[in-house]
Amino acid sequence: MKILCSICARGGSKGIKDKNLKQFCGKPLMFFTINQAKKSKLFNKIVCSSDSKKILKISKKYGVDLTINRPKKISSDKTPKIEAIRHLTINAENFFKTRFDLIVDLDVTAPLRSLKDIKNAIKIMSNKKKKPFNLVTLTPCKKNPYFNMVEVKNRRLKMVKQSNRKITSRQLAPQVFDIDPCIYIWNRLGLLSNRKIINKNTCFYVAPKERSLDIDSNLDFRLVQFLFKSQE
């Protein structure tokens, strides 16, 4: 089985300026995802896609097999990430003159992800009986839409999710999950033929919350960096 590692890192970031290049434990944040992919020895090729020349230069320095200049039309913060991964895969296959069976996208903003998480996710995705198109990583939600999440409509509060039975505690509510960006996996057909992350052939891997924190704000950055240092 040929497995491609996709690392997508835009140059622009609204939450944290130059987030992918920001110094994290003494190195650019993106170093840790590239380094993990290399050390895992799970991938035939590791490819980085970006609209930033600086990011592409640094990713090459840290040992990716190929860098791809991402077009502006798929580089905005409103562009679904699947478009960037699809563009990366097509260009990587053309460059290496090969077809990849699985495409594993590792998010730069999830440095707490473990090698065990990647291996387990690939194992689930490789189930020949279920033949999934893709895999998403889930983590248990802190808030539950059946119990303690509301929306405001006409200045009135309304539960986000209604239930036919009375729910008086979080423990009685149906279990719900956040989609965590740390690992996405597609098989080739699933990636090239689907536009949606969630479809009828999507499987999942549940990762613990302590390894699923995503860096979206400066507070996230400080917290994840603290937890990362505590693991060393």
N, C-alpha and C positions, 0 to 999 in steps of 0.2 A: 504494500500500500504506500503510495506517495502522498506525503503530507506537506502542505505549504503553510508557513506561519505568516500571517498578515499583521503588520503593525501600522496603524493609521494615525498620523500625528499632524494636525493642522497647525499652522503658524499663529493664527488668531485665536484669542481666548478672551471672553468677556468677564468671566468670574475671576480669573487670575491672569495677569498679563504674562505672555510667553510661558504658559504653564508647563508645556512639555520640556522646556529648556531650563526651568527654574531649578536652582541648586537644592537637591534633596539628599541629605546625609553626605554632602560633599561632592556629589556628582549630578549632572543633569537628570531630571526625573526619568526621561526616556531610556537612560542607560540600563536601569534595573529590569525593564521588560526585555530589552535586547539580550542582556546578559543571561536572564533566566531561560530564554528561548535557546540560546547557544548551549548552555550547560545541560539542558534537558536531553539533548541528542535525540529528540523525537521528530525533528523536522528535516525534510530533504533540502528545503530552501527557506531562508528567512528574508522577507521583503518588506521594506518600509516605503510608505506612500505619504507625500506631503506637498503642500503648496509653498513651503518655505525652503529656500536654498540652504539656509543655515541648519535646519533640522536634517535635511538630506545629507549634508556634509558630515555632521556629527554622527548620524546613524551609520554612515559608511566607515567612519573612524572606529566605531565600536563593533564592526564586524558583520553587518548584514550582507547578504549575498547580492542584493540588488536594491537600488533606490529608484523610485518612480515619481516623476513630477506630476502632481495631481492638477488637472485643469481647474480654472476658477469656477466653472459652472457646477462643479460638484465639491466645492471647498467652503461653502457658506455654512454657518451654524444651523441653518434650516434644512440642509441637505441630509436625507437619511444616510446613515453610515453604510448601509448595505450597498449603496451606489459606489462609494469609494472602494469597498472591498471587492466588488465585482470588477471595477476598473483595474484594480491592482492585480487581480487573478488573471484576467484576460491578457494584460501586458506581460505578466510573469511567464505565462504559458508560451506566449509568442517569443519571448526572449530566450527561455531555456529549451524551447522546442519540445515540450512535454505536457502531458495532462496530469493534473493532480486529483487524487481521489477525495481528499479532505482538505478543506481550508479552515485553519484555526486562527481566529482573530484574537489577539491578546491586547487588551486596552492598557495604554500607558499610564492611565490614572488609577490603576489598581495594583500597586506594588506589593500589597500584602498577600496576593494570590500565591498559592503554593504549587510546587511541582506535582504533588499528590492530586490537587484539584484538576490540573491539566490532564494527567494520566487517566483519572476517573472519568472525566468528561469525554475523552477520546474513546475510552472503552465502551461507554454507553452509546456513543454515536456509531460505533462499529458493529452494533447488533444487526446481523444480517437478516434475522427473522422480522424485525420491526421495520427495517429499511427507512429510517427517518430522513427527512430532507435536511433538517438542521437541529441544532441544540442551543438552548439558552441557559444561562446560569441564573438560579433563583436564590434568594435569601429571605428568611422570615421577616415580615414587616414589623416595625415597631408600633405603628398605628394600624387599627383595623377599621375598614369602612363600614362594617356592620355594627361597630360599637362606639368608637371615639373619633370618627372623621365626619365632618359636616360641610355642607356648602350653603352659601347665602343666596336666597332667591327672594327678591322683593322685600329685602330687609328682614327676612325670616329664616330661621335655621332649619335645615333639612338633612337627615342622615344621607350620606353618600350612597349607601346600599341598604335596601329594605329587606327584611326577613319575614317569613310567615310565622315565625315563632318569636316569643319574647326573649331578648338577650339582655341579661342583667350584669354580665361580667365579660371581660375579654376572653376568659377561658371557655365560655360557652359559645363564642362566636366561631364561625367557620374559619379555618386556617387560611391565611392569604400570604402572598409573597411579593417581594419587589423583584423586578427583573434587574439583575446585576450585570454590568457591562464587562466584567473582568474576563470572561471567556465566551465567545460565540464560535460555533462550528457549523459549517455547511458541507454537504457533499457537493460535488460539482454540478449535478443536475439541479439540485435544490437552489443553489446560488444563482445559476444562470436563468432559471425559469420562474423564480418567484420575486415579487416586489415587497412582500410583507415578512416581518420577523416572525410573527406567530401565524401558523397555518395548521391544517389538520394533520400534517406529518412532522410537527415539531415535538422534540423530546426535551428533557430538562435534566439538569444536575443541580442539586441543592448544596450550596456552600455555606459554612458557618459565618455568622455576622462578623466575627473578628477578622476574617480574611476577605470580606466583601465590601469594605469601606471604599467609596469612590471619591476622588478628589474633585470637588466642584467649587470650593470656596477656600479662602485663606484659613478659616477655622478647620476645615477638612484637612488642609495641607499640614497644619501644625499637629493635629491629632494623629494622622497617619504616620507622619515622620516620627513622632514619639513612640508609637506602637512598633514601628519598623526597627527602631534603635533598641527597643526592649527585647526583640527577638534575637539580636546579634550575640 
